[in-house]
Amino acid sequence: MWHDVPRPSRRRAASFRRRWSFRLRLLLVLAAIAFLAYREWHAPAPAPRGGAAARRAHVRVPVDPQAVWVDDGDTIRIKWPDAAPERVRMLGIDAPEVANRRFPEHKEQSHGEEARAFARRTILGAQRLELLRAARPDRYGRTLGYLFVDGANYSVLAVENHMAESTVARFGDNGLPEEAARVEAAARRAGPPPFESPREFRDRVTGRKAG
């Protein structure tokens, strides 16, 4: 009695199709995983708590003068209505040091109080303030940015009035070349400030090597 037996060629063809079907499914799975990983890697960072506008970089952000506290000639704090408070170290300048009771090593420097008084008078008396942030904070977590006082760059005003020295040559433009160039131009117009470089003052009173 004869029985039908599948031909070897048919068995090989079926096995070949199964192998390629498995490989195709595996390739599709790997492609899907790669696509998801790529999308996750290139997705924009989530906005910080309190609103996306609160921490935008390279965009002028309005600031309420009533919400600003001036620490010294180059540092302010902003109390946002819908976000965490923000400490801002103004770009392009270094102002003379002021004494700080919380940090005994922070000594008073000549012109330090004058620089802080100038900042308070100029910034708190403004009708309109805007903050232009750099993309990254400094090593202490402070925002780096330029503050505009009724349209004028505060760093330029401070250098022109001998209330700060320019630091653009030391730290670069921080991704904001136009404003950095304005500070440098103001420094050339104003000439040397009438006080010791704040960096040299800090190094001297703390015993650090200048650098």
C-alpha positions in Angstrom: 0.0 0.0 0.0 1.4 3.3 -1.0 1.5 6.4 1.3 1.9 10.0 0.3 5.3 11.3 1.6 6.1 15.0 1.4 8.9 15.7 -1.0 12.2 16.9 0.6 12.1 20.0 -1.4 8.8 21.0 0.0 10.0 20.5 3.6 13.1 22.6 2.9 11.0 25.4 1.4 8.6 25.4 4.5 11.6 25.5 6.8 13.2 28.3 4.8 10.0 30.3 5.0 9.7 29.8 8.8 13.3 30.9 9.4 12.9 34.1 7.3 9.5 34.8 8.9 11.2 34.6 12.3 14.1 36.8 11.2 11.7 39.4 9.7 9.7 39.6 12.9 12.9 39.9 14.9 14.1 42.8 12.7 10.8 44.6 13.1 11.0 44.3 16.9 14.6 45.6 16.9 13.7 48.5 14.6 10.8 49.4 16.9 13.1 49.4 19.9 15.7 51.5 18.1 13.0 54.0 17.1 11.7 54.3 20.6 15.2 54.8 22.0 16.0 57.5 19.5 12.8 59.3 20.2 13.4 59.2 23.9 17.0 60.4 23.5 16.1 63.3 21.3 12.9 64.4 23.2 13.1 67.9 24.7 13.8 68.1 28.4 10.6 68.5 30.5 9.8 72.0 31.5 10.7 72.8 35.1 8.0 73.0 37.7 6.1 76.3 37.8 5.7 76.9 34.1 7.9 76.6 31.0 8.4 80.3 30.7 10.1 80.4 34.1 13.5 78.9 32.9 13.7 79.6 29.1 17.1 80.3 27.8 18.2 82.8 25.0 14.8 84.5 25.2 14.1 87.7 27.1 11.7 87.0 29.9 9.7 89.8 31.7 10.5 90.2 35.4 8.4 92.1 37.9 10.7 94.7 39.6 8.7 94.2 42.8 9.8 90.5 42.8 13.5 91.2 42.8 16.0 91.3 45.6 19.5 92.7 45.0 22.2 90.7 46.9 25.2 92.8 45.6 26.4 94.5 42.5 26.2 91.4 40.2 23.7 89.0 41.9 19.9 89.2 42.3 17.1 86.9 43.4 13.8 86.7 41.7 10.6 85.4 43.4 8.4 84.0 40.6 4.7 83.8 41.2 4.4 80.4 39.6 7.9 78.8 40.1 10.6 78.4 42.6 12.8 81.4 43.5 15.7 81.9 41.2 19.2 83.3 42.0 20.8 85.1 39.0 24.5 85.8 38.6 24.7 88.5 35.9 26.9 87.7 33.0 29.8 89.7 31.7 30.7 91.5 35.0 32.3 91.0 38.4 31.4 93.7 41.0 33.3 94.5 44.2 32.6 92.2 47.1 30.3 93.1 50.0 30.5 91.6 53.5 28.1 88.8 54.4 27.4 87.9 58.0 26.5 84.3 57.0 29.9 83.8 55.3 32.6 85.4 57.5 35.2 84.7 54.7 33.3 87.2 52.5 35.1 90.4 53.3 34.1 94.0 52.4 35.9 95.4 49.4 36.4 99.0 48.5 33.4 100.1 46.3 31.4 97.0 47.3 28.6 99.0 49.0 28.6 101.6 46.2 28.2 98.8 43.6 25.3 97.3 45.5 23.6 100.6 46.0 24.0 101.3 42.3 22.4 98.0 41.5 19.5 98.5 43.9 18.8 102.0 42.6 19.0 101.0 39.0 17.2 97.7 39.1 14.6 98.3 41.7 13.8 101.7 40.2 13.1 100.3 36.7 9.8 100.4 35.0 10.6 97.3 33.0 13.0 94.4 33.6 13.8 91.5 31.3 16.1 88.5 31.9 18.1 86.8 29.1 19.4 83.5 30.4 22.4 81.5 29.1 21.8 77.8 28.5 23.6 76.6 31.5 23.9 77.7 35.2 27.2 78.3 37.0 28.9 75.7 39.2 26.8 76.9 42.2 23.5 76.3 40.4 22.8 80.0 39.8 21.3 81.1 36.6 23.7 83.0 34.4 22.1 85.8 32.4 21.9 89.4 31.3 19.4 91.7 33.0 17.8 94.5 30.9 16.7 97.6 32.7 14.2 99.6 30.7 15.8 98.1 27.6 19.4 98.7 28.6 21.8 95.9 29.5 22.6 96.3 33.2 26.1 94.8 32.8 26.9 97.5 30.3 25.6 100.2 32.7 27.6 98.8 35.6 30.9 98.8 33.6 30.3 102.2 32.2 29.7 103.6 35.7 32.8 101.9 37.2 30.6 99.6 39.4 32.0 96.4 37.9 34.7 95.0 35.7 34.2 93.1 32.5 34.7 89.3 32.7 34.0 88.5 29.0 37.7 88.0 28.2 38.0 85.5 31.1 34.8 83.5 30.7 33.8 84.1 27.0 30.3 85.0 25.7 28.3 82.1 27.2 26.4 81.7 24.0 25.3 85.3 23.9 28.0 87.0 21.7 26.1 90.3 21.0 25.6 91.2 24.6 29.1 90.1 25.5 30.5 92.4 22.8 28.5 95.3 24.2 30.0 94.7 27.6 33.5 94.6 26.1 32.9 97.8 24.2 31.7 99.5 27.4 34.9 98.4 29.2 37.0 99.9 26.5 35.2 103.2 26.7 35.2 103.3 30.5 38.8 102.3 31.1 40.2 100.5 34.2 37.8 100.5 37.2 38.9 102.4 40.4 39.0 99.2 42.5 41.1 96.0 42.8 39.9 93.2 40.5 37.3 91.3 42.6 38.9 88.0 41.6 42.3 89.2 42.9 40.7 90.5 46.1 39.0 87.2 46.8 42.2 85.3 46.1 44.1 87.6 48.4 41.8 87.6 51.4 41.3 83.8 51.2 44.9 83.0 50.6 44.1 81.3 47.3 46.5 81.4 44.3 45.2 83.7 41.5 44.0 81.8 38.5 
